[in-house]
């Protein structure tokens, strides 16, 4: 059974850092594109980062570019989101998602669009406040 579990959220002051983890079970995420999404209170969920299979490429959307970094540890079957210089606007629930590999996608394919993903975790809460 494919499952994803996020952890690492919490309360942090502006300018602080957190590292989120997304642990996969039931499959090896090394060959799956993985995305990170977030949903602020009262807002729609937005994609912020993704990493292609075999780390062929990564995308960070403008709101987090230069502050967040997505990475993968295949030995731990885990994808991370390192978040630095956090701002109050980063507050929200953070989700990871996995896209089933397709032979029709390029090796460096990943997307921050929700519709591209097949499996989702339950989320971890991040609150940035002084």
C-alpha positions as CSV (number, residue, x, y, z in Angstrom):
1,X,0.0,0.0,0.0
2,X,1.4,3.3,-1.1
3,X,1.6,5.8,1.8
4,X,3.3,9.2,2.4
5,X,3.8,10.7,5.8
6,X,5.0,14.2,6.4
7,X,6.7,15.5,9.6
8,X,8.9,18.3,10.8
9,X,6.4,21.1,11.0
10,X,6.0,23.4,14.0
11,X,6.0,26.9,15.3
12,X,9.0,29.0,14.3
13,X,9.8,32.7,14.4
14,X,10.2,34.8,11.3
15,X,13.7,34.2,9.9
16,X,13.9,30.8,11.3
17,X,14.3,27.4,9.6
18,X,12.5,24.1,9.5
19,X,13.2,20.9,7.6
20,X,10.1,18.9,6.5
21,X,10.3,15.2,5.8
22,X,8.2,13.1,3.5
23,X,8.6,9.4,4.2
24,X,7.3,6.9,1.7
25,X,6.2,3.4,2.3
26,X,4.9,0.7,-0.1
27,X,7.1,1.9,-2.9
28,X,10.6,3.2,-3.7
29,X,10.3,7.0,-4.3
30,X,13.7,7.1,-6.0
31,X,12.0,6.7,-9.4
32,X,8.9,8.8,-8.6
33,X,8.5,12.6,-9.1
34,X,7.7,14.1,-5.7
35,X,6.1,17.5,-5.0
36,X,5.5,19.7,-2.0
37,X,2.4,21.7,-1.7
38,X,1.0,24.0,1.0
39,X,-2.4,25.4,2.0
40,X,-2.7,28.6,3.9
41,X,-5.9,29.2,6.0
42,X,-8.7,30.2,3.7
43,X,-6.6,29.7,0.6
44,X,-6.3,27.1,-2.1
45,X,-3.5,24.6,-2.0
46,X,-0.5,25.7,-4.1
47,X,2.5,23.8,-5.4
48,X,5.8,25.1,-4.3
49,X,8.5,22.6,-5.1
50,X,9.1,19.3,-6.9
51,X,11.9,17.0,-7.7
52,X,12.1,14.7,-10.7
53,X,13.0,11.0,-10.5
54,X,16.7,10.3,-9.9
55,X,17.0,14.0,-9.0
56,X,17.2,14.9,-12.7
57,X,15.8,18.3,-11.9
58,X,14.0,20.3,-9.3
59,X,11.6,23.3,-9.4
60,X,11.0,25.9,-6.8
61,X,8.2,28.4,-7.4
62,X,8.8,32.1,-7.0
63,X,7.4,32.5,-3.4
64,X,10.0,30.1,-2.1
65,X,12.8,30.3,-4.6
66,X,16.2,31.0,-2.9
67,X,14.8,30.1,0.6
68,X,13.5,26.5,0.2
69,X,15.4,23.5,-1.1
70,X,13.9,20.1,-2.0
71,X,16.1,17.0,-1.8
72,X,15.9,13.2,-1.6
73,X,17.6,10.5,0.4
74,X,17.0,7.2,-1.3
75,X,18.5,5.2,1.5
76,X,15.8,6.5,3.8
77,X,13.1,6.6,1.1
78,X,12.5,10.2,2.1
79,X,12.2,13.6,0.4
80,X,13.0,16.7,2.4
81,X,12.0,20.3,2.1
82,X,14.6,22.6,3.8
83,X,12.9,25.9,4.6
84,X,15.1,28.9,5.5
85,X,14.3,32.5,6.2
86,X,10.7,31.7,7.0
87,X,8.1,34.4,6.7
88,X,4.6,34.7,8.2
89,X,3.2,34.1,4.7
90,X,4.7,30.6,4.8
91,X,2.2,29.6,7.4
92,X,0.0,26.7,6.4
93,X,-0.3,23.0,6.1
94,X,2.4,21.4,4.0
95,X,1.7,18.3,1.9
96,X,3.9,16.0,-0.1
97,X,2.7,14.1,-3.1
98,X,4.0,11.3,-5.4
99,X,3.4,10.9,-9.1
100,X,3.3,7.4,-10.5
101,X,6.2,7.1,-13.0
102,X,5.1,7.2,-16.6
103,X,7.2,6.1,-19.7
104,X,5.7,9.1,-21.5
105,X,7.4,11.7,-19.2
106,X,10.8,13.0,-19.7
107,X,13.5,11.9,-17.2
108,X,13.6,15.5,-15.8
109,X,9.8,15.8,-15.5
110,X,8.2,17.1,-12.4
111,X,5.3,19.5,-11.8
112,X,3.9,21.7,-9.2
113,X,0.3,21.2,-10.5
114,X,-1.9,19.2,-8.2
115,X,-3.5,17.2,-11.0
116,X,-0.2,15.5,-11.8
117,X,-0.1,13.5,-8.5
118,X,-1.5,10.2,-7.5
119,X,-0.8,9.9,-3.8
120,X,-0.8,12.4,-1.0
121,X,0.2,12.6,2.6
122,X,-2.0,14.1,5.4
123,X,0.1,17.2,5.9
124,X,2.1,18.8,8.6
125,X,1.4,22.2,10.1
126,X,3.9,25.1,9.8
127,X,3.3,28.3,11.7
128,X,5.6,31.3,11.4
129,X,4.9,33.8,14.0
130,X,6.7,36.0,16.6
